[in-house]
Amino acid sequence: MASKVTTVLLLLQLSGFFVSGKCGKVLVWPMEFSHWINLKIILDELVVRGHEVTVLVSSTSIFFEVNKPSHIKFEIYPSSISTEEVEKVFLESLRKWIYELPKLSFWTYFSTLQELIWEDSAYFEILCKDVALNKKLMTKLQESRFDVVLADAFIPCGDLLAELLNLPLVYTHRFFPGYTYEKYMGGLPVPPSYVPIIETELSDRMTFMERVKNMLYVIYFDFWFQAFNEKKWNQLYSEVLGRPTTLFETMGKADIWLIRTYWDIEFPRPLLPNFEFVGGLHCKPARPLPKEMEDFVQSSGDNGIVVFSLGSMVGNMTEEKANVIASALAQIPQKVVWRFDGKKPDVLGSNTQLYKWIPQNDLLVLVSLCFSFSYKENAMRLSRIHHDQPVKPLDRAVFWIEFVMRHKGAKHLRPAVHELNWFQYHALDVIGFLLACVAALIFIFIKCCMFCCQKLGKTGKKNKRE
């Protein structure tokens, strides 16, 4: 009996060792809005696997629901900006994104986008200072002994925290305009001959003039467009670290980049070992609809249903626009499920039902949903490609975060491009050296020929005299 008890105790002790060895502590520097929705899915999975997750949140944040029960720990830090100012920045930014940018031409679009992001950058800079210059908070974070920093690449400062805490860094990311950050911070090669700049409506098979157009986009984004005011960030980083540095250099130290896309919608292109596609990590199997919604959907009959949603960020639509949309939807024979969190339109049709939230994933699998035939066929084809993966995107994302924690980083996956300057990267010094060698050989050859000709000339004249 005593031996059995001893065996059980040993097994329990060993299992404790295994759990403690597997679980880690993750510090998260998040971005708000839809970025957080994607990031939280990863964090929830990390918690399920036994990891301790701590998210840094400003005291004036208007998006994070820190008071709701959660297994995720929120570390709230005091902010030097008021909630009213945050709301003002958010609403103004949202207004421009929704009502101004879609109406602009390509070039005007990105020039306005740069101004908009610079306004957001000023807000991000305040948040960064509130954390990095908070000695009490930084001491607490250092004493917490985290294993990795997980940050959204769109908002700087996660890399600065990783540098201050001497921790490996994992980025979650979708894209930057012109792929500028992927190229200069991640070292990702983007050949303009067959990799189209995103949002340009070009494909990977371009005509000559399209390649000219793509090259102009590359030049535009490399030399004119700046997603953030780099000079301000370089100055802030240098002050905090106490040595000269740049935003590019610090962000370039990231161990892994988790990119929220996949080959079903991406053109074939070169990738680096520390870039991993995890697009579709939010996809889940469909579940039954709530009874009220199910009854409404079933009442559509043969006409089918239409799901109408403008995303999670559009909640301040004007009454006039809401009435215009409601009037148009009332004229179609289908039943309409409309995600709308505003005042009920005066002209809302009997065929339209408003919901503050809709289970979009569960609705899109319904047979009664109205699609054009070509759209449905293409969507099904892309879906089959997406699901035909050896490992699910969410599992792959969590694996690489755990990989970085287990190995204290992934420096062996980072390319040596980060140690090269621009002329070394493009081998301009080698090309210059080889051209100089060729020029020297040609020069020597010409000199030898001239010397021989002069000798032969002198010999010929001497023979004539004799």
N, C-alpha and C positions, 0 to 999 in steps of 0.2 A: 504493500500500500504506500509506504514511504517513498519507494522508488518511482511509483506512478506520479505522486505529487511533485517529486523533484523534476521529473521529465516535463510535466505540464508547466512548471515554473520556468524551466529553461527555455521551453518553446515560446512562452509569453515574453521572456526577456529578449530572445532573438528577434521575435516579431517587432518588438519595440525598437531594436537597432535598425531593422530594415526600414521601418516607417520614418524614423528620424533621419536616415540617410537619404531617403527619397524626397522628402518634403523640403521645400525651400521658402525663402521670403522674397517677395516681389514688390518693388517700389514702382508705382505707376505715375507718370506725368501725362495726364490726359488732355485731349481736345474735346470741346463740347459738341452738341448737336448730333448729327448723324455719325460723326467720327466715334463718339462715345457709345452709340448703339452697337457698332461693330466691335469696338474694343471690349465692351462689357461681356460679350459672348465668350471671348477668350478668357477673361478674368473669372467668369462663372465656372468654366471648365477647369481652370487651374485650382479653384477652391474645391471642386468635386474631387480632384486628385490629391487633395490634402495640403496644398500650398497655402501659405499665409499671404494675402494680398492687401497692400495698403495703397490707397489712392490719395494723392495730394489735391485738395480742393480749396479754392478761395472762399473766404467767409461771405463774399458778395455774389457767389455764383447763383445764377437763376435757372440752371438746367439740372444739376445733380440733385437727386432726391436723397439727401444724406440722412433724413429723419426716418425713412422707411426701414423696417427690419431687413438686415442683409448680412450675409457671411463675409462680405467685403468690408474692410475697415477703411473709413474715411478720416484722413488726417487734415483737419480744417485749420488753415493758417490765416491770420489777420491780413486784410488787404488795405492798401492805402487809397483805393478808389471806392466810391460809394455804390450801393446797389442801383440808385437812380442813374448814375453815370454809365454803369454796365448795361442797363436796359436801354438807355439812349443809344449807345454804341451798337448794340444788337439790333434794335429796330431800324436804325438808319442803314446799317449794313444789309439787313434783310430787304429793305425797300429797294435799295439799289440792285441787289441780286435778282429780285423778282421783276421789277418794273422798268429798270433802265438798261441793264446789260443785254437782255434778249433782243432789244431793238437796234443794237449797234452793229456796225460792220466789223469785220474781223480785226483790223488794225485798231480801230477805235475801241473795240471790246477789250482788248488786252491792255491798252493804255489806261482805260478806266478801271480795269481790274487791278492793275498795279497800284493805282491811287487808293483803291478800296482796301487792298491787302496791307498797304502801308499804314492805313488808319487802324486796321486790326493789329498790325505789328506794334504800334505804340501801346495798345492795351496789353498785348502779350509781354511786352518789355516790363510793364508795371508789375505784372504777375511774377515774372522771373526775379525781379529785384525783391519783391515781397518774400520770396522763398530763399534765394541765395544769400541775401544780406541779413536774414533773420538768424542770428547766432544761436539762439535758444533752440529753434527748430532744427538747424543743421546739426547741432550737438546731439539732439534726440535721434535724428536719423542715423548718425554715425554709430551711436550706441545700440541701435536696433539691429545692426549687422545684417543688412540685406544681402541677397545673393546676386541680384540683377536689377537693372532699371529697364522698365518697359515703357516706351514713350511713343506718342504720336509725332511723326516727323514734321507735321505741318506747323506745329507750334514749338519754336526753339525753347531751350532751357533744359530739356531732359538730358541732353548731352552734357551740359554744364554740371548738372547734379551728379551724373555718372563720373565725371572727372573729379569733382570735389570729394565724392565718397569713395573714389577708387574702385568703381564697380563696372562690370561689363554692361554693354548697352544693346538692347534689341529695339528696333524701330518697327512700328506698324504704319503702313503708308499706302496711298493709292497712286497719286502722281503729282508732280509739280508741272506748271506750264512750261512747255519746251523741254521737259526732262532735264532741266538745268541742275536740280539738286541730285538727281540720280547720277548724272555724269560727274559732277564736280565734288560731291560729297560721298557718293557711293562708288565712284570709279567705273560706272557702267558704260560700256561702249555703245554709242548710238550712231552708227554709220548713216549719214543722210541719203545715201544712194538707194537704200531699201527699207529704212526705218522711218516711217512718216511721223512728223511731229503731231502729238495728240491734239485733238479738236480742230484739225485742219481739213478734215474730210478727204484726206489722201489715203491711198492704199499702199501696200508694200510693192506693188507692181506699177511703177510710175513711168510715164512718157518723159521725154527729154525736158519739156517745158514744166512738167510737174516736179521733176527733180530740181530744176532751177527754182521753182516756187518753194520747195521744201528747204533748199539751201538758204534762201532768203529768210525763211522762218527761223532756221538755226542761228543765223547771224543776228537776227532781231532779238531772239531770246538770250543769246550769249552776251551781247554787247550793249543792249539797251534795256531790256526788261529785267527787273529785279523783284523777286517775290517779297523780299524784306529789305529794309534799309540796313545793308550790311555794315556800313561805317559805324552806326550806333551800336549794333550788336557786337562788332569787333571791339569797340571801346569798352562796353560793359563786360564782356568776357575777360578782357585783359585786366581790368580793374579788379574783378572778383578773384581771378586766378593769380594775380600778382606777377604776371609775365606777359610779354607780347604774344598774342594769339589771334586767330580769326574764327568766325563762325564756321567756315568751310572746313578748317583744320579739325575743330573739335567735333563737329558732326561726322566728319570722315572717319572717326575712330569707332563707329558703330560696328558691332560684331556681326549682327544678322539684320537683314531688311525683310520683313514680312509684307509682301505686296498683295493688296486686296484685288486681284484679278486672276484670270486663268486663260489657258490657250484656246478656250472655246470662243473668246472674243478678241484675243490678242493676235497680232501678226507675228509670224516666226521672227525671232531676233536673238542676238547673243545675250546670254545671262552669265553672271558671276556665281561662284559657289555659295556666296553668302547672301544671295538674293533668292527668296523662295516665294513662289506664287501660292497664295492661300485664298484666292477668291472663291466665294460661295460658302465660306465658313458659317454664315448665318442661316443656310438652308436647312430646313427640318421637314420631316414627313408631315403630310397634311393631317389635321385632326377634325373631328366633327364640328360643325358650326353651332353657335349658341341657338337655342330653340327659336327665339324670336326671329333671328336672322334666317334660320333655316326655313321657317314658315313663309317669310317674305320671298325668299329665293324660289321656293317651290310654287308659289302663286304666279310665277312668270309664265308658266305654260310653255308653248312652243316658241314664243318670242325670244326667250332667253333673258340674260341679265347683263348689265354693264357695271363694271367696277370703276368708280371715278375717285382718284386721290391725287392731291398735289404735294404729297410728302409730309414729313413731320414738321417742317419749318414754316409752312404757310398757315398761320393761324390769325393773321390780322388783315384778311381780305376786306376791302371796302364793301358796304352794303350794295352799292351800285353794281359792282362786278359780280357779287354773289347772286343778285337778282337776274343779271344777264345770263349767267351760267344755268341757274335754276329754270329760267324760261326756255332755254334751248333744250335742256334735258327733258322737260315736260312734253316736248313735241315728238319724242321717239316712242315707239311701241314697247320697247323693252323696259323691264324693271331696273331701277338704278340704285346701286349701293354707293352712297357718297360719303367719303370721309371728310367731315367738316366740323370744326370746333368754333363756331361763331354764331351770330344772331341768325335765327331761322329766316330764310328769304321769304318775302311776302308772296311771291308767285311760285312757290314750291309746288310741283305737280304731284298728283296722287300716285304716280309711278315711281317716285323718288323717296328714299328713306335716308335720313341723316344719322351718322354715327360719329362720335368723337374719336373712336378707334375702331379699326376693322382688322380681322385676321386675314390679311392680304394673301398670305401663303396658302391658307385653307380655301380661299375663294377662287384663286387662279387655277385650281385643278378641276373645277366644276365643268361638267360637260355642257351645261346650259350657258356658260360664259361665251359672249359673242366675240369671235375672232375672224379676221379675214383668212381665207384658206392658206395663202402663201405665208402669212405671218405665223400661223399655227404650225405649219410644216417646218418652217425654219426654226421656230422655237423648240420644237420637239427634237430636231436634229442636233441643235446646240446642247439641249438638255442631255441627250444620250452621250455626247462627247464629254460633257462636264462630269457626269456621274461615273464614267468609265475610268476611274483612277484607282491605283492600288491602295492608297491611303486617303481618308477623308481630309478635306482642307483644315477643319478644326483640329483634328488629331495631329496633322503635320505642323500647324502653328504651335501647338502646345509642346510637341516633341522638340522643336528647335529652341524654345525658351528653356525647357528642361535640360537640353544639351548644353546650352551656354552656362546654366547653373552648375551642371556636373563638372564641366571642364574649366570653370572660371573664365569663360570667354571662348571666342572662336577665332583667334588671331591667325590661325593657320589657314583660314578660309578667305582672309582679306587679301586682295591683290596688292602687288608691290607698287601699283600705280600711285598709291598715296605718298610714296617716298620720292616720286619723280616730279620735276617741274615741267612746265608745258612744252618746252622744246625737247626735253628728254623723252617725254611721252610720245611725241610725234616723230621721234628719232631725227630731229632736225640737226642735232650736233653730229650724228653719225653720217647723215646725208651730206652735210657740209664738209666733214672730214674726207669722205669718199670722193666728193667733187674736187676737193683740193688736191687729193692724190692723183685723180685723173688729169686735172689741169697741170699738175707738176710733171706727170709722165709725158703729156702732150708737149709741154714746154721743153722738156729735156730732149724729146724726140725731134722737135723742130730745130733746136740748137745743134743737135748731132747732125741732122741733115744739112743745115747751113754750114757747119764746120767741114763736113765731107765735100760739099759743093765747092767751098772755098779752096780746099786742098786740091781737089780735082782741077779746079780752074787754074790754080798756080802751076800745077804739074803740066797742064796742057800748054800754057804760055811758055814754060821753060823748054818743052820739047820743040815748040815752033822756033824758038830762038836758036836752038842747037841745029 
